[in-house]
Every structure is written in structure tokens, then in C-alpha cells.
Amino acid sequence: MNNILLIDDEPVIVDTLFAMLSTVEYLELTIWKANSAIEGMEIMKNNRIDILITDVRMPGISGLELIKHVKKQWSRCKVIFLSGYSDYEYLQTAMRENAFDYILKPVEDEVIIEAIQRVIGEIETDLRMHDIMTQTELQLQKAQYLLHKDFFENLLSGRLQTLSSIFGYMQSLQIPLEQEQDVVLMIGRVDRWPQDYRLKDKLQLQYAVNNIVEEFLRKTCRIVSFIEDRYIVWLIQTDSAQDLTHLQWYINELLEKIQQSIRQYLHLPVSFVLSKPNIGWLQIHHTYKEMSEWMQRGIGLDEGIILIEQASSMLSQFGEQELLPQDIKRNLYQLTNLLESGDKPTFQRTMTTFFHDIQRAVFIDYTLQLEIFAHLSAMFLSYMNARKITHSIENELDLKPLSNYEMHANWSAFEEYCSRLASMLFSYAEGEKKDQKQEIIDKVDAYIVKHLHQNTSLDHLAKTFHLSPYYLSRLYHAEKGISISERTKLLKLARAKELLSAEGVKIHEVASQLGFYNISYFTKFFKKNTGISPQEYRQNNT
């Protein structure tokens, strides 16, 4: 969809061009018109202009002066000059200002249409070239990031099994850590995200968390970070004479302060697990696996955890409150029955109690966590599939978290997700959800019917209903099985036939009521779509 602005100080020329281009639907243009350069500049302030067709000589600001203002605001705008003067100086100035074409008046419709088609072709070529250059720049930026990511994934997964392979990566990527020195390993996790945060928001905040951590630590140590799916991972070395045991103690002393800063500035709860000192390069994989398990198992600790790698003492301190398999099965069976029966209050109470019992156990084996997660996910998916509402729910809530346990920061986050999903399912069952898409389309249709004499272009409708033109076009066609332009055409034809059949309504009045301010274009429109002229239709139907 391209936006075109027509400017000429002779209204009849502007109106004629406007009416003609409005009937050429395959060009897919949103058309604006103005009778002076100043009026046109006002339109440019609030609307993107892709193509400008303007007279050369106009009172006040000429077309040649106007092109400089256009290029300042819309640098990619293509300009076509219309002029009644074949003056070489005008042509030379226009070409110097990179005008696309210079057309002499009077001009046939076909010449204008052909020039616009060439402009659109050049715009599409420019966009493709711009996209290619932008993509190339992004690929160059991503290359270093992907190599860095590849190194850490291989290191943490244990695929790098020799010191030479690890140090080869470090040297080629210029990772600022000493090969001869062991490390302290630390992992961090954002425990809970606000509901409306997108993936991009989360990634930005993970980088912000990393920046706060490095701000506290970088003055006294060397530190390298990696952000993976769930955790932020730090490899830390001493940058002074202090040994790693002292460095580990020092980091532990700062972690509470780091948590407070993150909560204060980013409003996020964060947990940390800190390794023992002196982790060798070949031990990083095993240490990371142990630390991840402790982060995963620390359910009842909820959020804001700080764990130092002392597994046996942690386990003996908190104990292991057993969660019996029969209790899990009983709760899941009860939840399934309550969901099926539509008992929303009892379902919510039972689910809250069930999650509370899970978190009260504090440390739960990871495989048992997965079992509970799988049962709850299966319950919700079975309910949706049986009622064929899966796609409807997915339009309002991402269902990927039902198939990926790692997408939930902790069990509080999973409980919150389950609660939101259950509320939506109960609402559907009770018939409380309306078809929002149909409601939008009904309003658009009513607007078109009411404003047939005014602007009912796709772009105007999209702005009126606060949607993108592309989305509105797709949505309307999907719901109605017809495009907006075709629907508008049929409505105008039906209304035209109704008015032509009425007594006392003149043909130019019919044209005006349907938004045609040039009777000849109304006649062309009517004859093209009915095979006869308005006058002939009137004679046949009165």
C-alpha cells in the first residue's frame, strides 16, 4: 500500500486525477489531494507520502521549492512533476532535485497510470535493496554473538572435553579470562516475570540484570557472562592477589546487595547459585549441571534464593518433605473433574491448595516436577481439544508453556499461568467470551454503510479503528470472504440503483451521495460494473 499526494492550484485538475486514480484499484493507493503547496505540507506532517504528483508553477511555494521540503520529511518520496511548460530550465532543475518524471499537461490517464506503475516498481526495488543492506549489517553483528553463544553452550554441555579445545575457543574469541587460572561459577535466574512482558522485554531485562551484577563485581575481578534460555551464567576470576576462596566469600557478601539493587531498579526478584571456588575448566560442565539442579529443585524457597554450593548441608537443613504419588494422583483427578463440571470456585481453591503443598516440600526431585507438570498440561490440553477451542484460546494466551517446563521460572509462575488459563476456559464454558473479530468487522461494515459518501479507503478505516491496514484487510476478508474495496463497490452500486430508481433524484445528486464529485467518473464506475449507464438504468427501472 503506497500513499500518494496530488497537488495543483487548479481544483479541477486535482479532483479529476483523484477521481481517476480512485477507480484504479490494482494500484492499491491511498490518495491525498491539496490545492496548494502549503496545504500539501500540512498533509505531509501527519501522513507518510510515498509518491508526490505536483504542479511546477503554483502561487506561494512552487513545486520545485516544495520538493526540498518533501525530501526533508520523507526522503524516499518519489516526485512526478506536472507542468504546462516545456521550459528546459524547469526540466533541468527538476532532474537536479532527483524528480522521478516530468510530464507535460494536458496528459492522458494512461500516461499518469504508467508513470505511477514505474514509480511503484522503483519503490519496491529500493525497499528490497534497503532490506538486503540492513540484513547484512545485522548478520555481521550476530556472527560474533553466535560464536560466543556456541562456545558457552559447548562448554556448559561438556562437549569441549580437552583444555586445548577450550583455550582455542577462548583465544579466537578473545575472551578476557586467564587460561591458567580456575574460575568461580555463578548462575542467576529471574524468578518471576510480569504477565505482559514479551520475549524482547525479558531479554532486555536479562541484559540489565547482567549489567548490575558486573557493575558490582568488575572492579575486583574478571567476569564473562552468557545468557541462555533460563539462566544467566557468569565465569569469574580474581583480578588481584586474592585467591579464589576469598573471591567467592566476597561475591557471596555482595549478592544480597545485588538482589536489592535489581529489585529496586528493575522490579524483578532474582535468585543466585554460587559455586565453590577453584572450579577447573574441565569441571565447569559438571558444576553447572549440579547448580542447575539445585536451582530447579528449590521450589519451596520460591524466589530471591541465594545458594552456595553445599548440597549436603542444604538438604539436611531443610529436610525432604515427602509428596506421595497417591496424593498427587488424587489432586489431579479432583482438578480434572472440577474443570469438566465447570465448578470454578472449588477448582481454584483446590488448585491453590495443591500448588501450596508442592511448594511446601521445598526440594522436589526434578523428574517428579516434570511428572506433575505433564499431568496438569495434559488436563488442560484434553479439555481444550475435546471442545475444539484450542486455537481460540491460543489467540489470547500462548500455549507453548504447556509443552515446555523450562519456560516457567518457578512453581509460583506456573501456578499463575494455570490460573489464567483456567479462568479463560471457564469463561468460554459459561459463554462469557464474545467473538471480538466479528464485533470489529461488524463495526467496520456499519461504518462503510453509513459513510459511503465519504472516505472509506482501507487506510482511513484502519486509522479509524486503530488497526494496521494489512491486518484489517486480512481480518475483513477472512470474516466476510470479500475484500473491503469489493464490499464498498457493491454497497455503492446497490445504493446507486436504489437512488436511480427513486423519483426526483438527479444523477449528479446520486454521484455526490456516493462520494463521486465528478459525474463522468461515476458514469464510468456504474457502466463498468453493470454494463449500462446510470441514465439507461433509470429508463429501464422507472
Summary of the structure (lengths in Angstrom):
residues: 542
radius of gyration: 34.0
end to end distance: 41.3
largest distance: 104.3
contacts: 1596
relative contact order: 0.06
helix: 62%
strand: 11%
